[in-house]
Amino acid sequence: MMTLPLGDEHVEVSLLDVTRMAETDATATRFLTLRERAEYARLRHPGRRREWLGARVCLKTMLLRNRSVSDPTECEIMKDARGRPWLSFAPGLPGRKVYDCSLSHKGRFASACASAMADRAVGVDVEEISPRLLRLAGAFVGDRATFFRSRPPEERLALLWALKEARAKAVGGGIGTAMQSVTCEETAVGRHRITAGDGLQLRARHLVYEGYIIAVCVNDKRRDCDNAKTAC
């Protein structure tokens, strides 16, 4: 697992190559609570199970490193009614508090993001650079889109999708919510301003790693995050 240079002193982002995870069932036993293991067991497709587990290993390994927990089963990754993840800790745990988290997985990679600020919500997304998004562009590219023209078409679309999906997770508005009305502006290399139709502006960062885009969006206002509505 590697820490990505996409966060700051309050936001941490990690990435795991799930194809290098050996003995997934043993890893699940070590990292998951009984309730999490029951959810893991309900996933029938081996690839889906590996990706799902990888994202949770990412997040819990970060918690171990910053001493929020001493054992990965001392916290549980729960979901609200609409599927957004949140952390439930065993009572009385010392260490750094984590107020918000986000998970993502796609193909080879799983990623997790955690916020140590109470008023800062986060969203992370992993997207493979591939021709798949070319045929889906109409669903998330607005008519006014003039974005990232210096990049190849497949990379442009993967970046736009990842930024918009990370933004949806950070605000809790649902992944498919008005994606065409969300605009993305690259303010510096790898840094972005994301603006929604309601005028809300968020900041985001991304990097390209081995054919994948990893994007992180930060919502400093944490609007409606306790009632988030987007799935990881």
N, C-alpha and C positions, 0 to 999 in steps of 0.2 A: 504494500500500500504506500502511496505517496501523497504528501501534502502539496496542494496546488497553490501557486502564487496569485490567487484570485480573491483572497480575503484581506483582512486587516487585523488589528489587535483585538477586535471584538467578533470577527467572523472567520471561521475556519472551514476550509474545503479540502476534501480528500478524494482520491481516485484509486480504484482497485481493478486490476485485470482479473476478471473472474475465471478466465481459462487457466489461470495458474493456481486456483484453489483446489487443493487435493483433499480427498476424504470429506466431501461436503456434509455428509450425515454426522460425522464426528465434529465438524466445525459447528453445525447447528446445535448439537448437544452442548458444546462449550459456551456458545454465545447467546443462545435463546432461552427465554423463560418457558415454562410449561405451556402457557397460552400461545406464545409465539411459535413454539414447536408444533402445536396443533395446526396453526395456520400454514406453516411450512409443509406439513404432511398432506394438506389438502391440495397442494399444487402438484399436478400430475406430470406435467411436461418437465423433463430434466433441465433443459435450458432455462426455462422460466424459474424453476426452483433455485438454480445457481445464481441467476441475476438478482432475484428477490433477496436471497441470503447475503449476497455480496454487498448490497446497499446497506444492510443492517450491520454487517461486520465493519464496514467503513465507519459508520456513525459510532458504534460502540467502541471501536478501537480509538477514535478520537477522544471519547470520554475517559478511556483508560489512560491515555497519554497525558491528558490535562488533570487527571486525578479527581474527576467528578465522581468516578466509581473505582472500586478496587477489584471488582469482578463484573463481567459483562451481564450477568443475570441480576445485578442490583438495580437495573433499570429496564423498563419495558417500553417498546415503541408501539404506542397505541394509535388509533385512528378515530377522528371525529365522525359525525354522522355522514359527512360527505366525502370522507376518505383522506383528509389531510393528516399527516403524522404529527404526533406530539409525544413528549417523553414523560413517563411516570417513573419517579425515583422511589426507592425504598426510603422510609422515614429516617431522618437523622444523619443523612450522608453529608460529609464535609466536601470541600473542594469547590471548584469553579461551577457556578450555576449556568445551566443552558436553558435559555428561554424559548428558543424556537429552533426548528430543524426542517430539513427538506431532503428527500431522497430521489434518486433517479438511476435508471439502468437501461442500457441499450447494447445488445450484441456483446462485445468483449468486455465492456466496462460498466462498473457501478460507481456511483458517486454519492457523497453525503455532504451536507453543509449544516453548520450549527452557529447560532448567534448567542453571544453572552451578554446581550443588552436587552432589557425588558421591553423597550419601545422599538426594537428593530426586528422585523420579520424578513425571512430569506426564502429564496427559491432557487433550485439548481436543476439543470437539465443537461442530459447527454444526448447527442444526436450524431448518427453516422453520416458522413458525407457520401451520398450515393444518389443514383438517378431516381430513386423512389419518390422524392419530393417534387420532381419536375411535373409529374401528373397531378399533384395535389396543390400546386401553387395557387390556384384560384381560390382555395379555401382560406388562405391566410395572407396573401399578398394583396394589398389594397391598390386601387387604381392610380394613386399618386405616388406609389413606391418608386423611389430612385435611390437604391441602397447598395452600398458595398460594390460599386461597379468595377473596382480594380481586381476583384476576385472572380474565379471561375464560377459559372452558373450553379453548379451543384453545391459548392461551398457557400455561395451567397444564400441559397435557400435553406441549407442546413443551419447556418448562423441565424438567419431571421426566425426560423421555427424555434430554435433553442432559446433565443432571447425572449420571444413572446411567451413560450411555455414557462420559462423561469419567472417571467413577470407575473403570469397568472397564478403561479404557486405563491409568490411573495405577497400578492394582494388578496388571495383567496377568492378569486372571481370565477373560477371554472376555466379549464383549459380551452374550451371552445368559445368562450365569451368574447364576441366582437373582435376576433383576431385581426380582421381587415382594418379596423379603425385604430389599431395600435401602430404607432410609427417608431422607428428606431434610427437614431442618429449616432454615428461614431464620432465622438468628440476628441479622441486621441486613439492611438493604436491599441486595440483591445479594450477600449473603454467606451461606454455608450450612455446616451440619454434616451429613455423609453417614455413616450407620451401616449396616454390613452385618450379616447374621445371625450372624456369628462375633464381633461386638462391635467390629471394627476401625472407628475413626472417622477420617474424612478431612475436610479443609476444601476448600471450593470457592467460586468466585465466578462471577457471570454478568452479562451485560448484554443488552439488547434493542436491535437496530440494524436499522432498515429492514425490519421484518417477520421478522427472524431472531433466534434465541437463540444466543449464543456462551457456552459454559460451559467453565471450566477447573477441574480438580481436582488437588490436590497431595498426594502421598504422602510424608510426611517420613521415614517408616521405610524406604521403598524396598524393601518386602518382595517378594522373588522377582522383582525387576524385570529382572535379567539373564537370566531365563528367561521373559520375558513371553509371554503367550499371546493377545493381542488384536490384531485388525487395525485399521489406521487407516481 
